[in-house]
Amino acid sequence: MIIRTAVRPRGLAAMSPERRREIASKGGRTSQSRGTAHQWTPEEASAAGKKGSARYARRRVETADLA
């Protein structure tokens, strides 16, 4: 016999929004102070946009072929 218990949120889902925001803020400040935070250059952003657009276009063609 399987006894089911109430499912309760775990981890971040169990925390208040204020506590989650506090943890996220600490992570952002730490990465900035360590110099490991990433900031996009215009060239990187352009390359990422082109990559995403190409993937989207390929998916549209594949989906159209199925119809």
C-alpha positions in Angstrom: 0.0 0.0 0.0 1.4 3.4 -1.0 0.9 6.2 1.5 0.9 9.6 -0.2 2.0 12.6 1.8 1.3 16.2 0.9 3.9 17.6 -1.5 5.5 20.7 -0.2 7.8 23.1 -2.1 11.5 22.6 -1.5 14.5 24.7 -2.0 14.0 28.2 -3.5 10.3 27.5 -4.0 9.8 27.2 -0.2 11.4 30.6 0.4 9.8 34.0 0.5 10.3 36.2 -2.5 12.3 38.6 -0.3 14.7 35.8 0.7 15.1 34.6 -2.9 15.9 38.2 -4.0 18.4 38.5 -1.2 20.2 35.4 -2.3 20.2 36.4 -5.9 21.6 39.8 -5.0 24.4 38.3 -3.1 25.3 36.1 -6.1 25.4 39.1 -8.4 27.5 41.2 -6.0 29.9 38.3 -5.5 30.4 37.7 -9.2 30.9 41.4 -9.9 33.6 41.7 -7.1 35.4 38.6 -8.4 35.4 39.8 -11.9 33.6 36.7 -13.2 30.3 38.4 -14.1 29.7 38.4 -17.9 28.8 41.6 -19.8 27.8 41.3 -23.4 29.8 43.3 -26.0 27.9 44.5 -29.1 29.7 41.9 -31.2 28.8 39.0 -28.8 25.2 40.1 -28.7 25.0 40.3 -32.4 26.5 36.8 -32.8 24.1 35.4 -30.2 21.1 37.0 -32.0 22.2 35.6 -35.4 22.7 32.1 -33.9 19.2 32.2 -32.3 17.6 33.5 -35.5 19.2 30.7 -37.5 18.0 28.1 -35.1 14.4 29.5 -35.2 14.4 29.7 -39.0 15.6 26.1 -39.2 12.9 24.9 -36.8 10.2 26.7 -38.8 11.3 25.0 -42.0 11.4 21.6 -40.3 7.9 22.1 -38.9 6.5 23.3 -42.2 7.9 20.1 -43.8 5.8 18.0 -41.4 2.5 19.7 -42.2 
